[in-house]
Amino acid sequence: MVVTAEKRETVLQRTPIAATVLDAEDLKQTRAWSFSDVTALAPSLLTTEHGSSTSSLFINIRGVMGLHSQTAVATYVDGVYQFEGFGVPLTFNNVDNIEVLRGPQGTLYGRNAFGGVINIKTKQPTNTPEGYVSVSYGNFEQQRYQASYSTPIIKNKLFAGVTAQFDQREGVYQNTVTNDDFDRPQSISGGLNLRYLATDKLDVTFNGRFERNEDFGSYAWVRSDSILFAEPYSVDRDRRNIELRNNHSASVKINYEAEAFDIQSITSYQSYERGFPELLDVDFSAANARAAKNDFDINTFTQELRFSSKQRSDSPFDWTVGSFAFIAPNGTRDNAFINFFDDGETRAENENRFDNKGIAFYGQGNYAFNEQWEATVGLRYDIENQRLLQELRNVDIDGNVTVTQPFKNFESTFEAFTPKFILNYKPTENTIVYAQYARGFRPGGLNTNSPNEADVPFDPEYSNNYEIGIKNTFFDNRLKFNITGFLLQQRDQQITVIEDSFFLTRNTGNVDNLGAEIEVEALPLKGLQLIWNASVSDAEYKELLIADAATGTNIDLSGNKPLFNPPFVSFSAIQYTKEFNKGFSAFIRGEHRYTGEHFFNFNNEIRQSPYNLYNARIGGRYKNFELAFWARNLTERKYRTWATGVFLLGSPRFYGATLSYDF
């Protein structure tokens, strides 16, 4: 397996980094349709299921998770950094593979690669015409239609590929007020790839994609933990909570092979819009007591320029240097909270205009002292400026407007150096041992829905990651066995909290996480595949002071466990494929996921006990046709997936069938 974790092609098992690659076949076998389905497919990787809301994608690696749009895990699609965290593509469309890089990757990947990086690579067109179509149907009227086709337009010169996908299902949650389904997500996405080989040294690729999500019933939250299990998958709402999301992007990648080095330029434009055509129910009840309005619009331009040495077997030294710049001008976010009374309504409105920009310079070099010892040194410098123009106003029952804060400018600048050091030892051809230090950086920011000036700014977050690992392959690559140990220290941790219906990001304290990860994959017999991933985490707050609204004092919660951080998670799978004559084969697969106890609030009073989930897949393939029957959460285990002020259950049992044809 070849990866680009170091922004150059290397063999995964010989690369001194904690990384897992999920290719298209892996995603198909696990029926991983979206980020919500990939928890534990790589060690220490968790994703928070958050109902049907598209603006609540939270990715967690090694217990590091950002509960706001500035995520703690950076996501890249075809080499393009997804600047707005909620703009990350939610469904997997035409994916070739996904690289999961664990631990801080700030030296090469920059801002918000604080807990790790998700690299998504889509299938690119080649000289060979190919494509596929796929149709899926399941309970809750799940429907998924996919189609992809790529072909050379001019052989050896110009290639094109197109893809399209449609997803929808009926509601899992029932609205007891209207007796209708509450959450009914629907999405349509597509892409266009063009590749032009201008010369044998110049390669130009254009990637364009879009995703539109319509959620008829977002934020299926309930008010209390007791209601969550006593009345599972039900809400009592007087409003439909419709959420619309549009995500468009286009990028141009230019690769040029100069005589002494290689040059790569990636230019991108991204547009993210989220809005609510109707008022949202935020009292989480049948009472018409409180509603909200929240609209968001941001456009981002990015430019990365990278120079790399030629990858030659006779050179002991290779290097990469580059720069990354972004600008996100004229972004808007408008909020309104409405309280309803018998004689009218009152509004608290918050209008925001923001302008962000930044630039970074980075470099990394690898030097092989001999065939066994190699060292890597990297350094990055980031500087970022954020500006916010904000006005707060109240509208009383009679419609009179009072400006409580005239438009005011807030501005913050953040800068950081993020070094990286690796020492790599290769005792045999099939084993490497490495030790690494990496520093992580997540910039601070400006809360755009803060009810007062003091809560607008929050500070950067930093981390130190110490890591040792060993990677092995045995028995002619029929057994892979990797172990990683790490100590991750978070300083000035950023956490988003809900206070009086406002989402505010605050710096809460310092966390130490001592952990280990294991990856095992074996092929003991022809057609039999065994997989086991696991992660162990011993994390606690070394410093944590939380304000007590009742007393006006700070409560010392040092020693408590961090949020969304189970001490043990494992994933295992067994698959057997039997080949018959005349192009027919049959397969059966079973999966088990265990998630240990974890907490949802700082005082560790709200917790989720350990639970097990079971998935299965069975089917057959005849030549180019494949029919598979699948099920997720077979025992329909009910578990909390969200409990920070409001509560939400994880997904119920899903089952269905997929018919596909590739050519």
CORHU-V120017 format. One record per run of one state. SS is the DSSP state (alpha for helix, beta for strand, coil for the rest). FROM is the first residue (numbers start at 1). TO is the last residue. If there is no record, write none. Layout:
ss-><SS | SS>
from-><FROM | FROM>
to-><TO | TO>
This chain:
ss-><coil | beta | coil | beta | alpha | coil | beta | alpha | coil | beta | alpha | coil | beta | coil | beta | coil | beta | coil | beta | coil | beta | coil | alpha | coil | beta | coil | beta | coil | alpha | coil | beta | coil | beta | alpha | beta | coil | beta | coil | beta | coil | beta | coil | beta | coil | beta | coil | beta | coil | alpha | coil | beta | coil | beta | coil | beta | coil | beta | coil | beta | coil | beta | coil | beta | coil | beta | coil | beta | coil | beta | coil | beta | coil | alpha | coil | beta | coil | beta | coil | beta | coil | beta | coil | beta | coil | beta | coil | beta | coil | beta | coil | beta | coil | beta | coil | beta | coil | beta | coil | beta | coil | beta | coil | beta | coil | beta | coil | beta | coil | beta | coil>
from-><1 | 2 | 4 | 10 | 12 | 15 | 19 | 24 | 30 | 34 | 35 | 38 | 45 | 49 | 58 | 62 | 64 | 66 | 73 | 78 | 80 | 82 | 85 | 88 | 91 | 92 | 95 | 103 | 106 | 110 | 116 | 123 | 130 | 139 | 142 | 155 | 158 | 169 | 174 | 176 | 180 | 182 | 184 | 198 | 202 | 217 | 222 | 223 | 225 | 231 | 234 | 236 | 242 | 258 | 261 | 276 | 280 | 282 | 290 | 310 | 317 | 342 | 344 | 369 | 373 | 396 | 401 | 429 | 431 | 443 | 445 | 447 | 453 | 456 | 457 | 459 | 461 | 475 | 479 | 492 | 494 | 500 | 502 | 508 | 509 | 526 | 528 | 549 | 553 | 557 | 563 | 564 | 568 | 580 | 584 | 596 | 598 | 600 | 607 | 609 | 611 | 623 | 625 | 633 | 640 | 644 | 647 | 650 | 654 | 663>
to-><1 | 3 | 9 | 11 | 14 | 18 | 23 | 29 | 33 | 34 | 37 | 44 | 48 | 57 | 61 | 63 | 65 | 72 | 77 | 79 | 81 | 84 | 87 | 90 | 91 | 94 | 102 | 105 | 109 | 115 | 122 | 129 | 138 | 141 | 154 | 157 | 168 | 173 | 175 | 179 | 181 | 183 | 197 | 201 | 216 | 221 | 222 | 224 | 230 | 233 | 235 | 241 | 257 | 260 | 275 | 279 | 281 | 289 | 309 | 316 | 341 | 343 | 368 | 372 | 395 | 400 | 428 | 430 | 442 | 444 | 446 | 452 | 455 | 456 | 458 | 460 | 474 | 478 | 491 | 493 | 499 | 501 | 507 | 508 | 525 | 527 | 548 | 552 | 556 | 562 | 563 | 567 | 579 | 583 | 595 | 597 | 599 | 606 | 608 | 610 | 622 | 624 | 632 | 639 | 643 | 646 | 649 | 653 | 662 | 663>
